[in-house]
Every structure is written in C-alpha cells, then in structure tokens.
Amino acid sequence: MDNTDTRTPTEQDLREVLAPLLGIEPAAIDPDANLVVLGLSSLEIMRLVSRWRRNKVPVEFDALVAAPTLNGWLAHFAAGAVPAAAEPEVAS
C-alpha cells in the first residue's frame, strides 16, 4: 500500500507498513500480538491514521489503540469499509 492508495488495507498491507516500524519481518508479526508491546508507539499510530485519512480510508485512532493487533485492525477496517454495491449513486 503506497501513500496514494485509497483502498482498505489488507493483512499484507498492514504487515508491510508495520514491519519496518517494529523492526521485524512482515511474516513475523503474530496476528494476535499486541503491536504496542512489540514497540509501536501512539505517535506512529497517529501518523498511520493521518496517512490513511488523507487517502480517504475510513479509520479511527481510538479503535486502533483499543485493539492494537493485526486482527483487531483488520476487523476495524472491515467494519468501516464500504462495499462497492453500497456506495451511493450520483444523480444525473
């Protein structure tokens, strides 16, 4: 996922974004491991939230901090994702 990607992050996207911040390989992140305990700071979470919001990805800082695991973040993004069929139609 780059800085202009507007889609909801996948597990692989999250792994690739988080791994350098944690100083470990993407595959080494346990889906249920507490990312804060692994070394992720609240400032880094805020920066990620800002980046995703700039790219129109629905995300809430409080929700990420409340469930600081890969699985928790994936659930948050899944709950906020708008399926293509649910997007409002534009009147012509």
Disulfide bonds with the S-S distance in Angstrom:
none
